[in-house]
Amino acid sequence: MLKLSAPAFNKQRSIERPKAQVIAVIERLTGVRPNPEFITDRGTDACVICGADTEVPSQLHVNLREGYIDGVGQCCASCGSD
């Protein structure tokens, strides 16, 4: 069984990054440009259903997230529980 552990992650530092920097980091690391519509100005993901700030850092790997739906994206606590 594959065991994943969260990397050392400074949430406050991540939240302070401007949206453009977060997009650039994700593009550099993955080679794919993320949809800026789903990244807030705080560098966190917006819910793909209602658009609310999920407070999940955009750089956090999807395997470590709660409310992430494969092929859809990040959902907030309210939409993810429906």
N, C-alpha and C positions, 0 to 999 in steps of 0.2 A: 504494500500500500504506500502510495506517495504521500509524504507528509510535508505540508507547506507551512512555513513560518513567516510571519510578517518581518520585513526588513526594518532596520533602524529607520524610523520615519519621524521627522519633525513636522507635525501637523501645522503648528503655528507658522513656521517658515513657508510651508506650501501655500497656506491660505493668503499670505501676504504677496505672493507673486501675481503680477498683472496677467490678465487673460492671454495677451499676445505671447508672453514668455512661456506660459504653460503649453500653449499650442506648439510653439517652436521646440520645446523639450520633447513632447510626445512625438512630434514628427521626426526629430533627430533619432530618437530611440527606436521607433517602430518602422520608420520609412513610410508611414501613412499619415496624411494630414487629417486630424480629427475634425468633425463638424463643429464649428464654433458656436452654432446655435444651441448646443447642449453643454457648453462650458460657461459657467458664470464668471462675472468680473473678479470674483474671489479665487478663481482657479479650481472650483469644485464642479461636479457634474450637476446638471439640471435634470429633473425627471423627464423622461421621454414621453410621458403621458400627459402630465399637467403643467410641466415647466417649472415647478417649485425647486428651490435649492435643496439638494439632498445632503449637503455638507460632507459628501464623499470626495476626497481629493482626486482630481482627474488622473494623476499619475499612479494611483493605487491599482495594483494588478487585479483583474476581474475575479480571479480565484480567491481573493481575500476580501471581497465585498459582500455585503448583505443587500438584497434587493436587486441584484444584477440578473437580468434575464438574457440568456444566450440568443443572439440574433435580433434582439430588441434594444437592449441597453439598460441604463441605470434607472431604477424607479425609486420614488420617495417611499417612506414608510407606509403612507396611506395607500398609494396606488399599488405597491408591491404586495400588500396583504389581501387585496381584492382578487 
